[in-house]
Amino acid sequence: MMKKSLILAACAALITVGSNAQETETFHKYNWFVTGGVNTEAFMNTDGYVTATGKIGAGLWINPWAGLKLEGVAGNTHLLTDSRGQVFGGHLTYMTHLYGGKKYRPFNLNAVLGMGFYHHKFGDILQKYSYMNILTGNLGIQAVYNITPKWSVYVEPGISLQPKYYDVNDKDKLTVSAYLSAGITYSFNNLFDNISKGKSKEVAAKPVNSAEIDRMNQQINDMRAQIEGLQDELEKSKVVDARKKVVLEPMREMPAVNIQFDTMGDYLNEQEAAKLDDIGVWMQDHPNSISVVPFADSQADVALEKELKQKRVDAITKVLTEKYGIDRKRILTASAEELGYVNKTQAAAMIIFMSE
């Protein structure tokens, strides 16, 4: 019986290690994006400033440390005491990650450096000057919140250097202004990719072949047969609490997949959701159920910990039911205490195969 348990544990370890070794996180280079936002200098107490402009543009993240963005800008300006003007132009911005360039995070922090060409229209407000074309430069810090791996919003405070276009007598002199921008960005690819270590993206993108699936199915069937044999032996010896020793104990030694969540988070990002692909395909071809054993970050608030565990279970259930059409009744939930399981991996959740 001890020999059989060791065989089960060894097979489970090989499958789990092999699965985890293939996953890594890499910044998606040459990632195109589109963006839109607004800009203002309304808090500047000067004779001229931008009241509000709209911005729309596109850009490219070449690598984590270099991104370019080109935007068209149009809006209104404040001139003198109670007059208004218009501004139109284009702006080119260089961006680099200060925080969040090496790993996917909910928040990023970028430094931005840009320059723009703007056409200011005054009408007859500034005497003989009905318009003026100027060049500007800006430096700012961009705080980014990643709603999903493709959608994000940002707030960007900074300073700009520009001529005094609103001052007829000193129009060639430079002045420093403060600005505030905010907007939303959509990336055509995820911010980060999962690729196989030491291999190209093309190799990593290939699905698991049928031979691998057959090999996993065979291992699972062999393990199930071994468990059934253990069950028969223990029933014959009339061991008390047979269910716990026959079913639950071997469950800890069957193939398992670790699902990681951010601290206090329940969002299942794309790289973690991809770990459910083999399970979803396998459940489509087999009538078996699985059991999800959730873990949560250590909390003094028991109710908060319970709520976080449930949200993480729901995130895993949603992928399997919506993407693969698995009946929700086949996705069970068990606590670590029920299975006698010790969370040695510090995984945020663990999926364990269970036989019906």
BELPEJO-V171126 format. One record per helix or strand of 3 or more residues. SS is the DSSP state (h for helix, s for strand). FROM is the first residue (numbers start at 1). TO is the last residue. If there is no record, write none. Layout:
ss:SS from:FROM to:TO
ss:SS from:FROM to:TO
//
This chain:
ss:h from:2 to:21
ss:s from:25 to:27
ss:s from:31 to:40
ss:s from:48 to:63
ss:s from:66 to:79
ss:s from:83 to:99
ss:s from:107 to:126
ss:s from:129 to:146
ss:s from:151 to:163
ss:s from:174 to:187
ss:s from:192 to:194
ss:h from:201 to:204
ss:h from:210 to:236
ss:h from:242 to:251
ss:s from:256 to:259
ss:h from:270 to:285
ss:s from:289 to:294
ss:h from:302 to:324
ss:h from:328 to:330
ss:s from:331 to:333
ss:h from:336 to:339
ss:s from:349 to:354
//
